Amino acid sequence: MTEKPQPPRPQEERPATYREVLAGRETRALFGSYALSKASSMLARVAVASLVWNTSQSPLLAMAAFAISYAPYLGPAQLLAALADRLPYRSVMVTADFIRMVLIGIMAIPGMPLPLMLVLMFTSAMVEPAYQASRSALLPKLVSGEALTLALSIYLTLNQTAQLTGYFVGGILAAVNPRIALSINAVVFAVSGLLLLAFVRHRAAEGDATQRKGLLRETGEGFALVFGNRVLRTIALVVFTTLGFTIVPEGSAVPWADELGGGPIVLALLMTAAPAAAMVSSIVFTRFVRPSVRQRLIRPLVLLAPLSLVPALLEPAWPWAVLMAMVCNLTAASLAPLNAIFVRTVPDGYRARAFSVMQTGMSLVQGIGIIGAGALAQSSLGVSQSVGVWGLAGTAVVILLLWRWPSSREFDDAVAQGEKTEPATTPDRPTVASGDAGPAT
């Protein structure tokens, strides 16, 4: 008896493939530019910190030189993101790369005064938020649907890989000659900008220029959009909370490894367990798990992030600590589908500002997570128990957030409204189906 043929699964139930995502040369160029810029930024941080240390022999100044690249997220980043929404996104990215090429190149000049070097480093870091926001806003114009979710997963993987590569190469070059590292850094930024010019086509700025308001007002609109929309607000708070706890094992690695008595091997395992677990889980989750199943797993994964740290209260041996760090960062798999919903809910003309709000929150919350766990470790609790207490507090916060989780209909309606309010001047954007927009209740 002939077997009756089965109907094909709906497109929404088939995970996208890497071939589909990487089919367009614009998408490949965007990925390549991002990987080069990110790795180059990490390399610059290590090189500048090494130069400052060699010049001043001051740990405080060396740490300040490393941390100064995060300073723009404390305020200037939002203004630049509002400006980015007024300009063509490719132009913003290319300009940011070329500005950093020039500034880093100047820093590589022998005999550069230390104060001027720090000013140049801060100025170079100032344009990175605009680059990142523009890159995030441009991606939905190149891919859509399930391909967008997988593309965001690729970005998460590239982010971790670029950080590891930049720090590793930067550490080696800085040990030889930090100025050589900065010279290479400047060349890489030039290559990144040329890659965008050659393979990503120009698109006009979003929205109507006659409707522009002041930069401060438009910046405020970005915050109002994210935190005034129930779906966007929920996603933002969940992402912030998740990152606030997944960063703790990595941020506490140095004192935790010392407390565990494992030496440099345990330190290396604690530091690498987080990015390795995040990369693997993100790839598996978005490439091999059906979208409907993936949506149902988001909330358990979000809860697992802080919950996996609670056993640290028992002061386990170092193998269990490494395992906790891995399990905690496996939850990064939930970030790509949440980011995809966020992208589809935010209309064109607001994406750079919305993503800047997210980038600011993610940077700040990771710092708060590290400082909070460190403050507890200064008490009589010790590092292991402080990590456990931090995880216990996070579990309570996540339960409250998930208790207020929007329904599937709310997710669908938010995505549909975001697409409906997009300006009519964006015909190049692929059509995105909204049938499987949000996590199932």
C-alpha positions as CSV (number, residue, x, y, z in Angstrom):
1,M,0.0,0.0,0.0
2,T,1.4,3.3,-1.0
3,E,2.1,5.6,1.9
4,K,0.1,8.8,1.8
5,P,2.5,11.8,1.4
6,Q,2.6,14.1,4.4
7,P,2.0,17.8,3.9
8,P,5.1,19.9,4.4
9,R,5.6,21.7,7.7
10,P,4.7,25.3,7.8
11,Q,7.7,27.7,7.2
12,E,7.3,28.9,10.7
13,E,8.0,25.4,12.1
14,R,11.3,24.9,10.2
15,P,14.4,26.5,11.7
16,A,16.3,28.7,9.2
17,T,19.6,27.4,7.8
18,Y,22.9,29.2,7.7
19,R,22.8,29.0,3.9
20,E,19.6,31.0,4.0
21,V,21.0,33.6,6.3
22,L,24.3,34.0,4.5
23,A,22.8,33.9,1.0
24,G,23.0,37.7,0.5
25,R,26.4,39.4,0.1
26,E,25.1,42.4,2.1
27,T,24.4,40.1,5.1
28,R,27.8,38.5,4.8
29,A,29.5,41.9,4.6
30,L,27.5,43.1,7.7
31,F,28.7,40.0,9.7
32,G,32.3,40.5,8.5
33,S,32.4,44.2,9.3
34,Y,30.9,43.5,12.8
35,A,33.4,40.7,13.6
36,L,36.3,43.0,12.5
37,S,35.1,46.0,14.4
38,K,34.3,44.1,17.6
39,A,37.6,42.2,17.7
40,S,39.4,45.4,16.9
41,S,37.7,47.2,19.7
42,M,38.8,44.5,22.2
43,L,42.3,44.6,20.8
44,A,42.4,48.4,21.4
45,R,41.3,48.1,25.0
46,V,44.1,45.7,25.8
47,A,46.7,47.7,23.9
48,V,45.8,51.0,25.4
49,A,45.7,49.6,29.0
50,S,49.1,48.1,28.4
51,L,50.5,51.4,27.0
52,V,49.1,53.3,30.0
53,W,50.6,50.7,32.4
54,N,54.0,50.8,30.7
55,T,53.9,54.6,30.9
56,S,52.5,55.2,34.4
57,Q,53.0,51.9,36.3
58,S,49.6,52.8,37.8
59,P,47.1,50.0,38.1
60,L,44.3,52.5,38.6
61,L,45.1,54.4,35.4
62,A,45.5,51.1,33.5
63,M,42.1,49.9,34.7
64,A,40.6,53.3,33.9
65,A,42.0,53.2,30.4
66,F,40.3,49.8,29.9
67,A,37.0,50.9,31.4
68,I,36.8,54.3,29.6
69,S,35.5,52.6,26.5
70,Y,32.3,51.8,28.3
71,A,31.8,55.4,29.5
72,P,29.7,56.6,26.5
73,Y,26.9,54.3,27.5
74,L,26.3,56.4,30.6
75,G,24.7,59.1,28.4
76,P,26.3,60.2,25.2
77,A,25.4,56.9,23.5
78,Q,21.7,57.7,23.5
79,L,22.2,61.1,21.8
80,L,24.4,59.5,19.1
81,A,21.8,56.8,18.5
82,A,19.1,59.4,18.0
83,L,21.4,61.1,15.5
84,A,22.0,57.7,13.8
85,D,18.2,57.4,13.2
86,R,18.3,60.6,11.2
87,L,21.1,59.3,8.8
88,P,21.5,56.4,6.5
89,Y,22.6,53.4,8.6
90,R,25.4,52.4,6.3
91,S,26.8,55.9,6.3
92,V,26.9,56.0,10.1
93,M,28.7,52.6,10.3
94,V,31.3,53.6,7.7
95,T,31.9,57.0,9.3
96,A,32.3,55.4,12.7
97,D,34.9,52.9,11.4
98,F,36.9,55.7,9.6
99,I,36.8,58.0,12.7
100,R,38.1,55.1,14.9
101,M,40.8,54.4,12.2
102,V,42.1,57.9,12.4
103,L,41.9,58.3,16.2
104,I,43.5,54.9,16.9
105,G,46.2,55.7,14.3
106,I,47.0,58.9,16.2
107,M,47.3,57.0,19.4
108,A,49.9,54.7,17.9
109,I,52.3,57.6,17.3
110,P,55.3,57.2,19.6
111,G,55.6,59.8,22.4
112,M,51.8,60.4,22.6
113,P,51.1,62.1,26.0
114,L,49.1,59.9,28.3
115,P,46.2,62.4,28.9
116,L,45.7,62.9,25.2
117,M,45.8,59.1,24.7
118,L,42.9,58.7,27.2
119,V,40.9,61.5,25.5
120,L,41.4,59.8,22.1
121,M,40.4,56.5,23.5
122,F,37.2,58.0,25.0
123,T,36.4,59.8,21.7
124,S,37.0,56.6,19.7
125,A,34.6,54.7,22.1
126,M,32.0,57.5,21.7
127,V,31.2,56.5,18.1
128,E,30.9,52.7,18.8
129,P,27.3,52.9,20.2
130,A,26.1,54.6,17.0
131,Y,27.8,51.9,14.9
132,Q,26.2,49.1,17.0
133,A,22.8,50.7,16.9
134,S,22.9,51.3,13.2
135,R,24.1,47.7,12.6
136,S,21.2,46.4,14.6
137,A,18.7,48.6,12.8
138,L,20.0,47.6,9.3
139,L,19.9,43.9,9.9
140,P,16.0,43.5,9.7
141,K,16.2,45.1,6.2
142,L,18.4,42.2,5.0
143,V,16.8,39.1,6.6
144,S,13.3,38.4,8.1
145,G,11.3,35.7,9.9
146,E,13.2,32.7,11.2
147,A,16.3,33.9,9.3
148,L,16.4,37.0,11.4
149,T,16.3,34.9,14.6
150,L,19.3,32.8,13.4
151,A,21.1,35.9,12.2
152,L,20.8,37.3,15.7
153,S,22.2,34.1,17.1
154,I,25.1,34.4,14.7
155,Y,25.8,37.9,16.0
156,L,25.8,36.5,19.6
157,T,28.3,33.9,18.5
158,L,30.4,36.4,16.6
159,N,30.4,38.7,19.6
160,Q,31.8,36.1,22.0
161,T,34.3,34.9,19.4
162,A,35.5,38.4,18.5
163,Q,35.9,39.2,22.2
164,L,38.1,36.1,22.8
165,T,40.1,36.7,19.6
166,G,40.6,40.5,20.3
167,Y,41.7,39.9,23.9
168,F,44.0,37.0,22.9
169,V,45.7,38.7,20.0
170,G,45.7,42.1,21.9
171,G,47.4,40.4,24.8
172,I,50.1,38.9,22.7
173,L,50.8,42.0,20.6
174,A,50.6,44.3,23.7
175,A,53.3,42.2,25.3
176,V,55.6,42.7,22.2
177,N,54.7,46.3,21.4
178,P,51.3,48.0,22.2
179,R,51.8,50.6,19.4
180,I,52.1,47.8,16.8
181,A,48.8,46.5,18.2
182,L,47.2,49.9,17.8
183,S,48.5,50.3,14.2
184,I,47.0,46.9,13.3
185,N,43.8,48.1,15.0
186,A,43.6,51.2,12.8
187,V,44.1,49.1,9.7
188,V,41.3,46.7,10.7
189,F,38.8,49.5,11.2
190,A,39.7,50.7,7.7
191,V,39.0,47.3,6.2
192,S,35.7,47.1,8.1
193,G,34.6,50.4,6.6
194,L,35.7,49.5,3.1
195,L,33.9,46.2,3.4
196,L,30.6,48.0,4.1
197,L,31.2,50.5,1.3
198,A,31.9,47.8,-1.3
199,F,29.1,45.2,-0.4
200,V,26.3,47.0,1.4
201,R,24.2,49.3,-0.7
202,H,23.2,52.8,0.3
203,R,19.7,53.2,1.8
204,A,18.1,56.5,2.5
205,A,17.5,57.7,6.1
206,E,14.3,56.5,7.7
207,G,11.3,58.7,8.4
208,D,10.4,62.2,7.3
209,A,13.2,64.8,7.9
210,T,10.5,67.6,8.3
211,Q,9.2,65.8,11.4
212,R,12.5,65.9,13.2
213,K,12.5,67.3,16.8
214,G,15.4,68.1,19.1
215,L,18.0,65.4,19.7
216,L,17.2,65.3,23.4
217,R,13.5,64.9,22.7
218,E,14.1,62.1,20.2
219,T,16.4,60.4,22.7
220,G,13.6,60.5,25.2
221,E,11.3,59.0,22.7
222,G,13.6,56.0,22.5
223,F,13.3,55.3,26.2
224,A,9.5,56.0,26.1
225,L,9.1,53.5,23.3
226,V,11.0,50.7,25.0
227,F,9.6,51.2,28.5
228,G,6.1,52.4,27.5
229,N,5.3,49.3,25.5
230,R,4.4,46.3,27.7
231,V,6.0,43.7,25.3
232,L,9.2,45.7,24.7
233,R,9.5,46.5,28.5
234,T,9.1,42.9,29.4
235,I,11.8,41.8,26.9
236,A,14.2,44.6,28.1
237,L,13.8,43.7,31.8
238,V,14.2,40.0,31.1
239,V,17.3,40.5,29.0
240,F,18.8,42.9,31.6
241,T,18.1,40.5,34.4
242,T,19.5,37.5,32.5
243,L,22.7,39.3,31.7
244,G,23.0,40.6,35.2
245,F,23.4,37.0,36.5
246,T,25.1,35.3,33.6
247,I,28.0,37.7,34.0
248,V,28.6,36.9,37.7
249,P,30.7,33.7,37.3
250,E,32.9,35.4,34.7
251,G,33.2,38.7,36.7
252,S,33.9,36.8,40.0
253,A,36.4,34.4,38.4
254,V,39.6,35.8,39.8
255,P,38.6,35.8,43.5
256,W,36.5,32.7,43.1
257,A,39.3,30.6,41.6
258,D,41.6,31.8,44.4
259,E,39.0,30.8,47.0
260,L,38.5,27.4,45.4
261,G,42.3,26.8,45.4
262,G,42.4,25.8,41.8
263,G,45.0,28.2,40.5
264,P,45.3,29.5,36.9
265,I,43.7,26.4,35.4
266,V,40.4,26.9,37.4
267,L,40.6,30.7,36.5
268,A,40.9,29.9,32.8
269,L,38.0,27.4,33.0
270,L,35.7,29.8,34.8
271,M,36.5,32.6,32.3
272,T,36.0,30.4,29.2
273,A,33.1,28.4,30.4
274,A,30.7,31.4,30.0
275,P,31.4,32.4,26.4
276,A,31.8,28.7,25.3
277,A,28.4,27.7,26.8
278,A,26.7,30.8,25.4
279,M,28.0,30.2,21.8
280,V,27.1,26.5,21.8
281,S,23.6,26.9,23.3
282,S,22.8,29.8,21.0
283,I,23.7,27.8,17.9
284,V,21.8,24.7,19.0
285,F,18.8,26.6,20.1
286,T,18.3,28.6,17.0
287,R,19.5,26.1,14.4
288,F,18.1,22.8,15.6
289,V,15.1,23.5,17.8
290,R,11.7,24.1,16.2
291,P,10.4,27.7,16.6
292,S,7.3,26.6,18.5
293,V,9.4,24.5,21.0
294,R,11.9,27.3,21.2
295,Q,9.2,29.8,22.3
296,R,8.0,27.5,25.1
297,L,11.6,27.1,26.4
298,I,12.3,30.8,26.7
299,R,10.9,31.2,30.2
300,P,12.5,28.1,31.7
301,L,15.8,29.2,30.3
302,V,15.4,32.7,31.7
303,L,14.7,31.3,35.2
304,L,17.6,28.9,35.0
305,A,20.1,31.7,34.7
306,P,20.0,32.9,38.4
307,L,18.7,29.5,39.7
308,S,21.8,27.7,38.5
309,L,23.9,29.9,40.8
310,V,22.0,29.1,44.0
311,P,24.0,25.8,44.7
312,A,27.1,28.0,45.2
313,L,25.6,28.6,48.7
314,L,26.9,25.1,49.6
315,E,30.5,26.1,48.7
316,P,31.1,23.4,46.1
317,A,34.4,22.2,44.8
318,W,35.8,23.8,41.6
319,P,34.4,21.3,39.1
320,W,30.9,22.1,40.3
321,A,31.6,25.8,40.1
322,V,32.7,25.5,36.5
323,L,29.6,23.4,35.8
324,M,27.4,26.2,37.3
325,A,29.1,28.8,35.2
326,M,28.4,26.7,32.1
327,V,24.7,26.0,33.0
328,C,24.1,29.6,33.8
329,N,25.4,30.8,30.4
330,L,23.5,28.1,28.5
331,T,20.5,30.3,29.1
332,A,22.0,32.8,26.6
333,A,20.1,30.7,24.1
334,S,16.9,32.6,25.0
335,L,18.4,36.0,23.9
336,A,18.3,35.5,20.1
337,P,14.5,34.8,19.9
338,L,13.8,37.6,22.4
339,N,15.9,39.9,20.3
340,A,14.1,38.9,17.1
341,I,10.7,39.8,18.7
342,F,12.2,43.1,19.9
343,V,13.4,43.9,16.4
344,R,10.1,43.1,14.8
345,T,8.1,45.1,17.4
346,V,10.2,48.3,17.0
347,P,9.2,50.3,13.9
348,D,11.8,51.7,11.4
349,G,13.0,55.2,12.4
350,Y,13.2,54.2,16.0
351,R,15.5,51.1,15.9
352,A,18.8,52.8,16.5
353,R,17.5,54.6,19.6
354,A,15.7,51.4,20.9
355,F,18.8,49.3,20.5
356,S,20.9,52.0,22.2
357,V,18.6,51.8,25.2
358,M,19.1,48.1,25.2
359,Q,22.9,48.4,24.9
360,T,23.0,50.9,27.7
361,G,21.0,48.7,30.0
362,M,23.0,45.6,29.2
363,S,26.3,47.4,29.9
364,L,25.1,48.9,33.1
365,V,23.4,45.8,34.5
366,Q,26.5,43.6,33.8
367,G,28.5,46.2,35.8
368,I,26.0,46.1,38.6
369,G,26.0,42.3,38.6
370,I,29.8,42.2,39.1
371,I,29.9,45.0,41.6
372,G,26.9,43.5,43.6
373,A,28.5,40.1,43.8
374,G,31.8,41.7,44.6
375,A,30.3,43.7,47.5
376,L,28.8,40.6,49.0
377,A,32.1,38.8,48.6
378,Q,33.7,41.5,50.8
379,S,31.5,40.5,53.6
380,S,31.8,37.4,55.8
381,L,30.0,35.3,53.1
382,G,33.0,34.7,50.9
383,V,32.9,34.5,47.1
384,S,31.0,31.2,46.7
385,Q,28.2,32.1,49.1
386,S,27.9,35.6,47.6
387,V,27.4,34.1,44.2
388,G,24.7,31.9,45.7
389,V,23.0,34.7,47.4
390,W,23.1,36.8,44.2
391,G,21.5,33.9,42.4
392,L,18.8,33.5,45.0
393,A,17.9,37.2,44.8
394,G,17.8,36.9,41.0
395,T,15.5,33.9,41.1
396,A,13.0,35.9,43.0
397,V,13.2,38.8,40.6
398,V,12.8,36.6,37.5
399,I,9.8,34.8,39.0
400,L,8.1,38.2,39.4
401,L,9.0,39.1,35.8
402,L,7.7,35.8,34.4
403,W,4.5,36.1,36.4
404,R,3.7,39.2,34.4
405,W,4.7,37.6,31.1
406,P,2.6,38.8,28.2
407,S,0.3,36.4,26.4
408,S,0.9,35.1,22.8
409,R,-1.8,37.4,21.5
410,E,0.0,40.4,23.1
411,F,3.3,39.5,21.4
412,D,1.5,39.0,18.1
413,D,-0.4,42.3,18.4
414,A,2.8,44.2,19.3
415,V,4.7,42.8,16.3
416,A,1.8,43.6,14.0
417,Q,1.6,47.1,15.3
418,G,5.3,47.6,14.9
419,E,5.1,46.6,11.2
420,K,2.0,48.6,10.6
421,T,3.6,51.8,11.9
422,E,6.8,51.5,9.8
423,P,7.2,54.4,7.3
424,A,6.1,53.8,3.8
425,T,9.5,54.9,2.5
426,T,11.1,51.5,3.3
427,P,10.2,49.3,0.3
428,D,13.4,47.3,0.6
429,R,12.5,45.7,3.8
430,P,11.4,42.0,3.4
431,T,7.9,41.1,4.5
432,V,7.9,39.4,8.0
433,A,5.1,37.1,9.0
434,S,3.8,37.7,12.5
435,G,2.1,34.3,13.1
436,D,4.7,33.0,15.5
437,A,5.9,36.2,17.0
438,G,6.0,35.5,20.7
439,P,6.5,32.9,23.4
440,A,3.5,30.7,24.0
441,T,1.8,31.1,27.4
